[in-house]
């Protein structure tokens, strides 16, 4: 772009380059920012589309699993209904009834009947099963620590597996006492006590070496009441139950679904955390991983679509237990974001073209724009000064107008109090002289509640006097703040000016629904009277304290609500506070009257290091658009430095508040 500058004299070239590149660079920056914004919009659209697809796939998977689980549960319910309807069932009847279910539902590992047997009935039960001719030396058994089946010891009750289908090769488990295994026994007891199907946690099937689940459906003696826990336990016969192979059952539900690049977990939310893992589906191999550690190694990093748990998780009801379905999209599910990259590339290309064109077109207009900008700045600064001057006149006028009626009210309250006191004493004297008043007087006294008036009237006058005094103090603060009745350069008490400014800002310090009260801590030193432009100096106090209030409110809106002071101390969050400290700085020689320092500190959000050097620049502000012009601190600096020959310094650190240090001479030199 050097050809843009060849027509300029060499002596002006550095200045011309700087002035020309700034708008060109700005236009390119804006174009690049718009390109990035457009790319971000496209990225968001792509992201939302993929996120909606993940949510839809999750819903489809959850619906399919829940429907399939409910269908399998019906097999358990049917087996229980079979026992409810039959008077007596033998092994052959059981096998004939359950065989169609095994053929229809491949995920059923076995269907069985566990009969409730008391210790006194054990011998008769074992003889009866042996008499059916399918067993020899039948007895109730359990598993020892080595995994071998041994004869069960004496117990008060047993829940032996009486019948099971398929009969071969699982006949060795018939007679196994479910009460010897906590995971089975707890489900049997829960089903018995609730009258509903109860599920076990997931467990490993020894025969198939895969993950299984058992559903127990209680069966009761017909004709007996089952409306209470006691009656259900008395009429309990046993448990009809089915054992499912989880991988097969789940695969049947998902084989028709599109789960490309979508892995998922099945978690038993009703089980302890260390025993809650059920299955992990790897979409690449389309296989189930039943080892939790291996599943964690296989799983990809948590997808951006699953930052919110609700988008990638669903709850499933399995009888009385709750499972959690967790979707884990693979990175390949997102794929390449071609639309986003194309949008960014086209945007940057167009931005470059616009920047070149703008560099050619604005070469003759930059001087005029700079002049207009300077004129606007000057106008805005003059407007701000005029607004503060008008504000001072308005405050002084309002204070004067309020002062007259307030003085009238305040001056007459003492007389009114004395008159009312005399009237009340007169009433009391009448009571003493005429203890028996007429009926009409008594009725009127009761009607107007004379006794209450005698008690409340002095209190009312006292409240009115307190309110009038409050108004007088406010008027005094307004007059002190405006200093319209004094010459420009006047010897004043600095503390009075600070107090009047705080009175003006009191409404912003009070607690509201949005924030708690902002405390003001005064650490006033012993200051001599200071020669200054009091109205303008009060304007500086107003700007700095108002900025401190804004910074504190911003911190309060960003931090979590602290309900207790102990919680605040433990979390390290300070109570909102503005601290004002003054001190006298002695002069270096007897002729030097010295200086005074006013330090105003807040514990708001603070100012970033890169912004500290610009806080006194005109139009620079960190506040949101519409919340500030950026002129307050600039004008304050001019008032302190130029009008008073002092110094205004800002010290701040993000998260630790801001401190303004004002120093002005005690005497102004002409």
C-alpha positions in Angstrom: 0.0 0.0 0.0 3.0 2.3 -0.3 1.6 3.8 -3.5 -0.9 5.6 -1.3 1.8 7.9 0.1 4.0 8.7 -2.9 2.2 12.0 -3.6 3.0 13.4 -0.2 6.1 15.4 0.6 8.7 13.3 2.4 8.6 15.6 5.4 5.0 14.8 6.0 5.3 11.1 5.2 5.6 9.7 8.8 2.6 11.7 9.9 0.6 10.8 6.8 1.4 7.1 7.3 0.2 7.1 10.9 -3.0 9.0 10.0 -3.8 6.8 7.0 -3.0 3.4 8.5 -5.2 4.0 11.6 -8.6 4.1 9.8 -7.4 1.4 7.4 -6.4 -0.8 10.2 -9.5 0.0 12.1 -11.7 -0.9 9.1 -9.9 -4.1 8.7 -10.2 -4.9 12.4 -13.9 -4.2 12.3 -14.3 -6.3 9.2 -12.2 -9.1 10.8 -14.3 -8.8 14.0 -17.5 -9.0 11.9 -16.0 -12.0 10.1 -15.2 -13.7 13.4 -18.7 -12.8 14.6 -20.3 -14.3 11.5 -18.1 -17.4 11.8 -19.1 -17.6 15.5 -22.7 -17.4 14.5 -22.3 -20.1 11.9 -20.3 -22.2 14.5 -23.2 -21.7 17.0 -25.7 -22.7 14.4 -23.7 -25.8 13.6 -23.2 -26.5 17.3 -26.9 -26.1 18.1 -27.8 -28.3 15.2 -25.4 -31.1 16.4 -26.6 -30.6 20.0 -30.2 -31.0 18.9 -29.2 -34.1 17.0 -27.5 -35.5 20.1 -30.6 -34.8 22.2 -32.8 -36.4 19.6 -30.6 -39.5 19.3 -30.5 -39.6 23.1 -34.3 -39.5 23.3 -34.7 -42.1 20.6 -32.3 -44.4 22.4 -33.9 -43.9 25.8 -37.4 -44.5 24.4 -36.2 -47.7 22.6 -34.5 -49.0 25.7 -37.4 -48.2 28.0 -39.9 -49.8 25.7 -37.8 -53.0 25.4 -37.2 -53.2 29.1 -40.9 -52.8 29.8 -41.6 -55.6 27.3 -39.1 -57.9 29.1 -40.6 -57.1 32.4 -43.9 -58.4 31.1 -42.3 -61.9 30.9 -41.7 -61.7 34.7 -45.2 -60.4 35.3 -46.6 -63.2 33.2 -44.7 -65.9 35.2 -46.1 -64.4 38.4 -49.6 -64.4 37.0 -49.2 -68.0 36.0 -48.5 -68.9 39.7 -51.4 -66.7 40.9 -53.8 -68.6 38.7 -52.6 -72.2 39.1 -53.4 -74.4 42.2 -50.3 -76.6 41.8 -47.3 -76.4 39.4 -44.7 -79.1 38.8 -41.4 -78.9 36.8 -43.0 -80.0 33.5 -45.8 -77.4 33.8 -43.2 -74.7 34.6 -41.1 -75.6 31.6 -44.0 -75.8 29.2 -45.1 -72.3 30.3 -41.7 -70.6 30.2 -40.3 -72.2 27.0 -42.2 -69.8 24.6 -40.8 -66.8 26.5 -37.2 -68.1 26.1 -37.7 -68.5 22.4 -39.3 -65.1 21.9 -36.9 -63.1 24.1 -33.3 -64.1 23.5 -32.2 -61.7 26.3 -33.8 -64.0 28.9 -31.1 -66.1 30.5 -33.4 -68.2 32.7 -36.9 -68.2 34.2 -37.2 -69.7 37.7 -39.3 -70.2 40.7 -37.9 -69.7 44.3 -40.2 -71.1 46.9 -40.4 -69.8 50.5 -39.5 -72.6 52.9 -39.4 -72.4 56.7 -36.8 -74.4 58.6 -39.5 -76.8 59.9 -40.6 -77.5 56.3 -37.2 -78.0 54.9 -37.1 -81.9 55.1 -40.6 -82.2 53.6 -39.8 -79.8 50.8 -36.6 -81.6 49.8 -38.4 -85.0 49.8 -41.3 -83.6 47.7 -38.9 -82.2 45.0 -36.9 -85.5 45.0 -40.2 -87.4 44.6 -40.9 -85.7 41.3 -38.2 -87.9 39.8 -36.0 -85.3 38.3 -33.5 -85.2 41.2 -31.7 -87.6 43.4 -30.4 -86.6 46.8 -32.0 -83.2 46.3 -31.2 -80.6 49.0 -31.1 -76.9 49.6 -27.6 -75.6 48.7 -25.5 -72.4 48.8 -22.1 -71.3 47.4 -19.0 -71.3 49.6 -16.0 -69.0 49.4 -14.4 -71.1 46.7 -17.5 -70.9 44.5 -18.5 -74.5 45.1 -22.1 -75.6 45.9 -22.5 -77.1 49.4 -25.5 -78.1 51.5 -27.0 -75.0 53.1 -26.8 -74.8 57.0 -29.8 -74.5 59.2 -31.7 -71.1 58.9 -35.0 -69.8 60.0 -36.2 -69.6 56.4 -35.0 -70.5 52.8 -35.7 -69.3 49.3 -34.4 -72.2 47.2 -34.6 -72.2 43.4 -37.2 -74.9 42.9 -37.7 -74.9 39.1 -35.7 -73.3 36.3 -35.8 -73.2 32.5 -33.8 -74.1 30.6 -33.3 -77.2 32.7 -30.0 -78.2 31.2 -27.2 -77.2 31.7 -28.3 -75.1 34.7 -29.8 -77.9 36.8 -26.8 -77.6 39.2 -28.1 -74.3 40.5 -31.6 -75.7 41.4 -32.0 -75.8 45.1 -29.7 -72.7 45.5 -30.9 -70.7 48.5 -31.3 -67.1 47.4 -31.2 -65.9 51.0 -27.5 -66.8 51.1 -26.8 -64.1 48.5 -27.5 -60.5 49.7 -28.2 -59.1 46.2 -30.9 -61.7 45.5 -32.3 -61.9 49.0 -32.8 -58.1 49.2 -34.8 -58.1 45.9 -36.9 -61.1 47.1 -37.6 -59.4 50.4 -38.5 -56.0 48.8 -40.8 -57.7 46.3 -42.5 -59.7 49.2 -43.0 -56.6 51.3 -44.2 -54.2 48.5 -46.2 -56.7 46.4 -44.4 -55.4 43.3 -41.6 -56.6 41.0 -38.2 -55.8 42.5 -34.9 -55.8 40.6 -31.4 -56.8 41.7 -28.3 -54.7 40.9 -26.3 -55.8 37.9 -24.2 -58.9 38.5 -21.9 -61.3 36.6 -23.6 -64.5 35.2 -21.2 -67.3 36.1 -22.3 -69.6 33.3 -22.3 -67.0 30.5 -19.5 -64.8 31.9 -21.6 -61.7 31.1 -23.6 -59.0 32.9 -27.0 -60.0 34.2 -30.1 -58.7 36.0 -32.8 -60.5 37.9 -36.4 -59.4 38.4 -38.4 -60.9 41.2 -42.2 -61.0 41.2 -43.8 -62.0 44.6 -46.5 -64.7 44.7 -49.0 -65.0 47.6 -51.5 -67.6 48.7 -54.8 -67.0 46.9 -57.8 -65.8 48.9 -55.8 -64.2 51.7 -55.6 -60.4 52.2 -52.5 -58.6 51.0 -53.3 -55.0 52.0 -50.6 -54.7 54.7 -47.0 -55.6 55.3 -47.9 -58.2 57.9 -50.5 -59.9 55.7 -48.2 -60.0 52.7 -45.5 -61.6 54.7 -48.0 -64.2 56.2 -49.4 -65.2 52.8 -46.0 -65.1 50.9 -45.4 -68.3 48.8 -42.3 -67.4 46.9 -40.8 -65.5 44.0 -41.3 -66.0 40.3 -38.2 -64.4 38.6 -36.4 -64.0 35.4 -32.7 -63.4 34.8 -31.7 -61.3 31.8 -28.5 -61.1 29.8 -28.0 -57.3 29.6 -25.9 -57.1 26.4 -28.4 -59.2 24.4 -31.4 -57.3 25.8 -29.9 -53.9 25.1 -28.7 -54.9 21.6 -32.2 -55.9 20.6 -33.4 -52.4 21.5 -30.7 -50.5 19.6 -29.9 -52.6 16.6 -32.3 -50.6 14.4 -31.1 -47.2 15.7 -28.4 -44.9 14.1 -25.7 -44.7 16.7 -22.8 -43.9 14.5 -20.0 -42.2 16.6 -22.3 -42.3 19.6 -21.1 -44.3 22.6 -23.2 -44.7 25.7 -23.1 -45.9 29.3 -25.7 -47.7 31.3 -25.4 -46.9 35.0 -27.5 -48.3 37.9 -28.3 -45.1 39.8 -30.0 -47.1 42.6 -26.8 -49.0 43.3 -23.7 -47.8 45.3 -21.3 -45.8 43.2 -18.6 -48.5 43.2 -21.1 -51.1 41.9 -23.3 -48.9 39.6 -21.5 -49.6 36.2 -23.6 -51.9 34.0 -22.4 -51.6 30.3 -20.5 -49.4 27.9 -21.4 -49.4 24.2 -18.5 -48.8 21.8 -20.0 -47.5 18.5 -16.8 -48.2 16.5 -16.8 -51.9 17.3 -20.5 -52.1 17.9 -19.8 -54.1 21.0 -20.5 -53.9 24.7 -17.7 -53.5 27.2 -18.6 -54.9 30.6 -15.3 -54.1 32.3 -15.5 -50.6 33.8 -11.7 -49.9 33.7 -11.6 -51.0 30.0 -14.6 -48.8 29.3 -12.9 -45.7 30.8 -9.8 -46.4 28.5 -12.0 -46.7 25.4 -14.2 -43.6 26.1 -13.2 -40.4 24.4 -13.0 -37.1 26.2 -16.3 -35.5 27.3 -18.0 -34.0 24.3 -18.8 -30.2 24.1 -22.4 -31.2 23.7 -22.5 -33.0 27.1 -21.3 -30.1 29.3 -25.0 -29.9 30.5 -26.0 -33.3 31.8 -29.6 -33.0 30.7 -28.6 -32.9 27.1 -26.8 -36.3 27.1 -28.5 -38.2 29.9 -31.9 -39.9 30.4 -33.4 -41.8 33.2 -34.8 -45.3 32.7 -37.1 -47.2 35.1 -36.4 -50.9 35.6 -39.1 -52.2 38.0 -38.2 -50.5 41.3 -34.7 -49.4 40.2 -33.5 -46.3 38.2 -30.9 -46.6 35.5 -29.0 -43.7 33.9 -28.3 -43.6 30.2 -25.2 -41.4 29.5 -24.5 -40.6 25.8 -20.9 -39.9 24.9 -20.5 -38.5 21.3 -17.1 -39.2 19.7 -15.1 -36.2 18.3 -15.8 -37.6 14.8 -19.5 -37.0 15.5 -18.9 -33.2 15.1 -16.8 -33.6 12.0 -15.1 -30.7 10.2 -16.7 -27.4 10.5 -16.5 -26.4 6.8 -19.2 -23.8 6.9 -17.5 -21.9 9.8 -14.1 -22.0 8.1 -15.5 -20.8 4.8 -17.4 -18.0 6.4 -14.3 -16.8 8.2 -12.1 -17.0 5.1 -14.7 -15.1 2.9 -15.2 -12.5 5.6 -11.4 -11.8 6.0 -11.1 -11.5 2.2 -13.9 -9.0 2.0 -12.5 -7.1 5.0 -9.1 -6.8 3.3 -10.7 -5.4 0.1 -12.8 -2.9 2.1 -9.8 -1.8 4.0 -7.8 -1.1 0.8 -10.7 0.8 -0.7 -11.2 2.8 2.5 -7.5 3.7 2.6 -7.9 5.2 -0.9 -11.1 7.1 -0.2 -10.4 8.7 3.2 -7.0 10.2 2.3 -8.5 13.7 1.7 -10.9 13.6 4.7 -8.8 12.7 7.7 -7.9 16.2 8.6 -11.5 17.3 8.6 -12.6 14.3 10.7 -9.8 14.9 13.2 -10.9 18.5 13.5 -14.6 17.5 13.9 -13.6 15.0 16.6 -11.7 17.5 18.5 -14.6 20.0 18.3 -17.0 17.3 19.6 -14.7 16.5 22.5 -14.5 20.2 23.4 -18.2 20.6 23.2 -18.9 17.6 25.4 -16.4 18.8 28.0 -18.0 22.2 28.0 -21.4 20.6 28.3 -20.3 18.5 31.2 -18.9 21.6 33.0 -22.1 23.5 32.3 -24.2 20.7 33.6 -22.3 20.6 36.8 -22.6 24.4 37.1 -26.3 24.2 36.4 -26.6 21.4 39.0 -24.9 23.6 41.6 -27.4 26.4 40.9 -30.3 24.0 41.0 -29.1 22.5 44.3 -28.6 25.9 45.8 -32.0 27.1 44.6 -33.8 23.9 45.9 -32.0 24.2 49.2 -33.1 27.8 49.6 -36.7 27.1 48.7 -36.9 24.1 51.1 -35.2 26.0 53.8 -37.9 28.7 54.2 -40.9 26.5 54.8 -38.8 24.1 56.9 -37.6 27.0 59.1 -41.2 28.1 59.5 -42.3 24.5 60.5 -39.3 23.9 62.7 -39.7 27.3 64.5 -43.3 26.8 65.3 -43.1 23.2 66.6 -41.8 24.3 70.0 -44.6 26.8 70.4 -47.1 24.2 69.2 -45.8 21.7 71.7 -46.1 24.2 74.5 -49.7 25.1 73.5 -50.7 21.4 73.3 -49.0 20.8 76.7 -51.1 23.6 78.2 -54.3 22.2 76.6 -53.6 18.8 78.0 -52.9 20.2 81.4 -56.2 22.2 81.2 -58.0 18.9 80.3 -56.4 17.2 83.3 -57.5 20.2 85.5 -61.0 19.9 84.3 -61.0 16.2 85.3 -59.9 17.1 88.8 -62.5 19.9 89.2 -65.3 18.0 87.4 -64.7 14.3 88.0 -68.3 13.5 86.8 -68.6 15.0 83.3 -71.9 14.9 81.4 -72.8 11.9 79.3 -72.4 13.8 76.1 -68.8 14.8 77.0 -68.0 11.2 77.9 -69.4 9.9 74.6 -67.4 12.4 72.6 -64.2 11.6 74.5 -64.6 7.9 73.7 -65.4 8.7 70.1 -62.2 10.7 69.5 -60.2 8.3 71.8 -59.0 11.1 74.1 -56.7 9.0 76.2 -54.8 7.8 73.0 -54.6 11.4 71.8 -53.1 12.5 75.1 -50.4 9.8 74.8 -49.7 9.9 71.0 -49.8 13.7 70.4 -46.5 14.5 72.1 -44.9 11.6 70.3 -46.2 12.9 67.0 -44.8 16.4 67.6 -41.5 14.9 68.6 -41.4 12.9 65.3 -42.2 16.1 63.3 -39.4 17.9 65.1 -37.0 15.1 64.3 -38.1 15.1 60.6 -37.7 18.9 60.4 -34.2 18.7 61.9 -33.4 16.0 59.2 -34.5 18.3 56.4 -32.4 21.2 57.9 -29.4 19.0 57.8 -30.0 17.9 54.2 -30.5 21.6 53.2 -27.2 22.5 54.9 -25.4 19.6 53.1 -26.9 20.8 49.7 -25.7 24.4 50.4 -22.3 23.2 51.5 -22.0 21.0 48.4 -23.0 23.8 45.9 -21.1 26.7 47.6 -23.1 29.0 45.4 -23.3 31.7 48.2 -19.5 31.9 48.3 -16.8 33.3 46.1 -14.9 30.9 43.8 -11.7 30.8 45.8 -12.6 30.3 49.5 -11.1 28.9 52.6 -13.2 25.9 53.7 -13.3 22.8 55.8 -12.6 19.8 53.6 -14.5 17.4 55.8 -17.7 19.5 55.4 -17.4 19.1 51.6 -16.9 15.3 51.9 -19.8 15.0 54.3 -22.1 17.0 52.1 -21.1 14.9 49.1 -21.9 11.7 51.0 -25.3 13.2 51.9 -26.0 13.7 48.2 -25.0 10.1 47.4 -26.7 8.6 50.5 -29.6 7.0 48.4 -27.0 5.1 46.4 -25.3 3.8 49.5 -28.5 2.5 51.2 -29.4 -1.2 50.8 -31.7 -2.1 47.9 -33.1 -5.3 46.5 -30.1 -5.5 44.2 -27.3 -5.1 46.8 -26.6 -4.7 50.5 -25.7 -1.4 52.2 -22.4 0.1 51.3 -20.6 1.2 54.5 -18.6 4.4 54.6 -15.6 4.4 57.0 -14.2 7.9 57.8 -10.7 8.2 59.1 -10.5 12.0 59.3 -7.2 13.5 60.3 -6.6 17.0 61.8 -6.8 19.2 58.7 -6.3 23.0 58.6 -8.8 25.1 56.6 -7.9 24.8 52.9 -8.1 27.5 50.3 -9.8 26.0 47.2 -12.6 26.2 44.7 -15.0 24.4 47.0 -17.8 23.7 44.4 -15.3 22.2 41.9 -13.5 20.2 44.6 -16.9 18.7 45.8 -17.5 17.7 42.1 -14.2 15.7 42.3 -15.4 14.0 45.5 -18.7 13.3 43.8 -17.1 11.7 40.7 -14.7 9.5 42.6 -17.2 8.3 45.3 -19.8 7.6 42.6 -17.3 5.6 40.6 -16.5 3.6 43.7 -20.2 2.8 44.3 -20.5 1.6 40.7 -17.4 -0.6 41.1 -18.8 -2.1 44.4 -22.2 -2.8 42.8 -20.5 -4.5 39.9 -18.6 -6.8 42.3 -21.8 -7.5 44.3 -23.6 -8.5 41.1 -20.8 -10.9 40.0 -20.2 -12.6 43.4 -22.5 -15.3 44.9 -24.9 -14.1 47.6 -23.5 -14.5 51.1 -26.2 -15.0 53.6 -24.1 -15.2 56.8 -21.2 -13.2 58.0 -19.4 -16.4 58.9 -19.7 -17.6 55.4 -18.4 -14.3 54.1 -15.3 -14.6 56.3 -14.7 -18.1 55.3 -15.0 -17.3 51.6 -12.7 -14.3 51.8 -15.3 -11.9 50.3 -15.3 -8.5 52.0 -18.3 -6.5 52.9 -19.0 -3.5 50.5 -17.1 -0.5 51.9 -15.8 2.9 50.9 -13.0 4.2 53.1 -12.2 7.9 53.2 -9.0 9.0 55.0 -7.5 12.5 55.3 -4.2 13.7 56.6 -2.1 16.9 56.7 1.3 16.9 55.0 3.6 19.5 56.5 5.5 21.9 54.3 9.2 21.7 53.7 9.9 25.1 55.1 8.1 27.6 57.4 6.8 29.6 54.4 5.2 26.5 52.9 1.7 25.9 54.4 1.9 22.3 53.3 -0.6 20.1 51.6 -3.6 18.0 52.5 -4.2 14.4 51.3 -7.6 12.9 50.7 -7.5 9.1 50.1 -10.8 7.5 48.8 -10.7 3.7 48.5 -13.3 1.1 47.6 -13.3 -2.7 47.5 -15.0 -3.0 44.1 -13.9 -4.9 41.0 -10.7 -2.9 40.6 -9.1 -1.7 37.3 -6.9 -3.8 35.1 -3.2 -2.9 34.9 -3.4 -2.0 31.2 -6.3 0.5 31.8 -4.6 2.3 34.8 -2.7 4.7 32.5 -5.9 5.7 30.7 -8.4 6.3 33.5 -7.9 10.1 33.3 -8.1 10.2 29.5 -11.2 11.9 28.1 -14.0 9.5 27.0 -12.2 6.4 28.3 -14.5 4.3 30.5 -14.8 0.7 31.5 -18.5 1.0 32.2 -21.2 -0.5 29.8 -22.4 1.6 27.0 -24.9 4.2 28.2 -23.6 4.1 31.8 -20.9 6.7 31.6 -19.2 9.3 29.2 -15.7 8.9 30.4 -15.4 12.6 31.3 -15.8 12.5 35.1 -12.3 11.5 36.0 -10.8 13.5 33.2 -12.5 16.7 34.5 -11.6 15.7 38.1 -7.9 15.5 37.1 -8.0 19.0 35.5 -9.7 20.4 38.6 -7.0 19.0 40.9 -3.9 19.5 38.7 -4.7 22.7 36.8 -7.1 24.6 39.1 -5.5 23.7 42.4 -1.9 22.8 41.5 -2.3 19.4 43.1 -2.0 15.8 42.2 -4.5 13.0 41.5 -3.2 9.4 41.5 -5.0 6.1 41.0 -3.8 2.8 42.5 -5.8 -0.4 41.7 -5.6 -4.1 41.3 -8.4 -6.3 39.8 -10.5 -8.0 42.5 -8.9 -5.8 45.3 -10.5 -2.4 44.7 -9.3 1.0 43.8 -7.7 3.9 45.7 -7.6 7.5 44.6 -5.1 9.8 46.3 -5.8 13.5 46.1 -3.2 16.1 47.2 -3.8 19.9 47.1 -1.9 22.8 48.7 -3.4 24.4 51.8 -2.8 27.8 50.2 -3.2 28.7 46.6 -0.5 30.9 45.0 -1.7 33.7 42.8 
